[in-house]
Amino acid sequence: MKNKNRILPIILTLLLLVVIVYLFVNIKQPYVECEKTTTNDLNISIKENLTTTFSHNKIAKMKLTKTIILPVEYQKEETINYIKKALQKAYKYIENSTKIVTSDNNIIVEIEIEDDETIILNNIEFIKNPNLEIKINPNTKSSDVLTLKIKDKYTEGEFMTHLKNNGYVCK
């Protein structure tokens, strides 16, 4: 009779464990994907795509892809190498999380961070003086850029509103 009384609590405990494991496996952390494309007067386009994962209303992980699309007149190897070196220097503070890939007409910067690091958005500018120059704004306090850091407190809605107010389209 003793064993029969213990079987029901054991079954309930196992069932509860199965439900908990199922919830952990199937619950996805919420994420928001935002994008912004700008084209300057030199016809150089910069497309930023940011995927942000949240945990407990804080930024937990960010993946940023910046694609710089160059018009034909700037698709020279020395110009592309110059831009790549400037980007490597600008992202040296997170070089282990940064990958830069070049092709004939574009340069792609991929940054993926989870640690206590900062990403600066909308911080690249090109000018012709008389050669093409790239200016990368590293100032996290500048009003011209958007600065995001792991562990910043946002709900998904607040985050989307913040980026939409800075010209990004979010989904």
C-alpha positions in Angstrom: 0.0 0.0 0.0 2.9 2.3 0.7 4.3 2.1 -2.8 0.9 2.9 -4.4 0.7 6.1 -2.4 4.1 7.2 -3.7 3.4 6.4 -7.4 1.1 9.4 -7.9 3.5 12.0 -6.6 6.3 10.5 -8.7 4.2 10.6 -11.8 3.1 14.2 -11.1 6.7 15.2 -10.5 7.9 13.6 -13.8 5.0 15.2 -15.7 5.9 18.6 -14.2 9.6 18.1 -15.2 8.6 17.2 -18.8 6.4 20.4 -19.0 9.3 22.6 -17.7 11.8 21.1 -20.1 9.3 21.5 -23.0 8.8 25.2 -22.1 12.6 25.9 -21.9 13.1 24.2 -25.3 10.2 25.9 -27.1 10.2 29.4 -25.6 12.2 31.7 -27.8 13.7 34.9 -26.7 12.0 37.8 -28.3 13.9 39.6 -31.0 13.5 42.7 -33.1 14.9 43.3 -36.6 15.5 46.8 -37.8 16.9 48.2 -41.0 17.9 51.6 -42.4 19.3 52.5 -45.8 20.8 55.8 -46.7 22.3 57.1 -49.9 24.5 60.2 -49.9 25.1 62.8 -52.6 28.1 60.7 -53.9 25.6 57.9 -54.6 27.2 55.7 -51.9 24.5 53.6 -50.0 24.9 52.3 -46.5 22.4 49.7 -45.4 22.3 48.7 -41.7 20.4 45.6 -40.5 20.3 45.1 -36.8 18.8 42.0 -35.1 18.5 42.4 -31.4 17.5 39.7 -28.9 16.0 40.6 -25.5 16.0 38.8 -22.2 14.1 40.2 -19.2 13.6 43.6 -21.0 17.3 44.0 -21.6 19.4 43.7 -24.7 21.0 40.3 -24.6 22.5 40.0 -28.0 23.0 42.1 -31.2 23.9 41.3 -34.7 24.6 44.2 -37.0 25.3 44.0 -40.7 26.5 47.2 -42.4 26.6 47.0 -46.2 28.4 49.8 -48.0 27.5 49.8 -51.7 29.9 51.8 -53.9 29.0 53.3 -57.3 31.2 52.4 -60.3 33.6 55.3 -59.9 34.7 54.1 -56.4 35.0 50.4 -57.2 38.8 50.6 -57.3 40.9 48.2 -55.3 42.8 50.9 -53.5 39.5 52.7 -52.5 38.0 49.5 -51.2 41.2 48.6 -49.2 41.2 52.2 -47.8 37.6 51.9 -46.6 38.3 48.4 -45.2 41.3 49.6 -43.2 39.3 52.5 -41.8 36.6 50.1 -40.7 39.0 47.7 -39.1 40.5 50.6 -37.2 37.1 51.9 -36.1 35.9 48.5 -34.9 39.2 47.4 -33.3 37.5 47.6 -29.9 35.4 44.7 -30.9 37.6 43.0 -33.5 36.9 39.5 -32.2 33.2 40.1 -32.9 33.7 41.8 -36.2 34.1 40.4 -39.7 34.7 42.6 -42.8 34.2 41.2 -46.3 34.8 43.0 -49.5 33.7 42.5 -53.1 33.9 44.6 -56.3 31.1 47.0 -55.3 30.5 46.6 -51.6 31.9 46.2 -48.2 30.1 44.2 -45.6 30.8 44.6 -41.9 29.2 41.9 -39.6 29.3 42.5 -35.9 27.8 40.0 -33.4 28.0 40.8 -29.7 26.8 39.2 -26.5 29.2 40.6 -24.0 29.1 44.0 -22.3 29.9 45.9 -25.5 28.5 48.9 -27.5 27.4 49.2 -31.1 27.2 52.6 -32.8 24.7 53.0 -35.6 24.4 55.6 -38.3 28.0 56.6 -37.8 29.6 56.4 -41.3 29.9 59.4 -43.6 31.7 59.8 -47.0 33.0 63.0 -48.4 35.0 63.9 -51.5 38.0 66.1 -50.7 39.4 65.7 -53.6 39.6 61.9 -53.0 37.0 59.8 -51.4 37.3 60.0 -47.6 35.4 58.0 -45.0 34.5 59.5 -41.6 33.5 57.1 -38.8 32.0 58.8 -35.8 33.2 56.9 -32.7 31.6 59.4 -30.2 28.9 57.5 -28.3 27.5 60.7 -26.9 27.1 62.4 -30.3 23.5 63.3 -31.3 24.3 62.2 -34.8 24.6 58.5 -34.0 22.6 55.9 -32.2 24.4 54.0 -29.4 23.2 50.6 -28.1 24.8 48.5 -25.4 24.3 45.0 -24.2 22.2 45.1 -21.0 20.4 48.4 -22.0 16.9 48.3 -20.6 14.2 48.3 -23.3 10.9 46.5 -23.9 10.6 45.4 -27.5 8.1 48.2 -28.1 10.3 50.8 -26.6 13.2 49.6 -28.6 11.3 49.6 -31.9 10.0 53.1 -31.2 13.5 54.4 -30.3 14.9 53.0 -33.6 11.9 54.2 -35.7 12.4 57.7 -34.3 15.9 57.5 -35.7 14.8 56.5 -39.2 14.9 52.7 -39.0 12.1 50.3 -40.1 11.5 47.6 -37.6 9.6 44.3 -37.6 
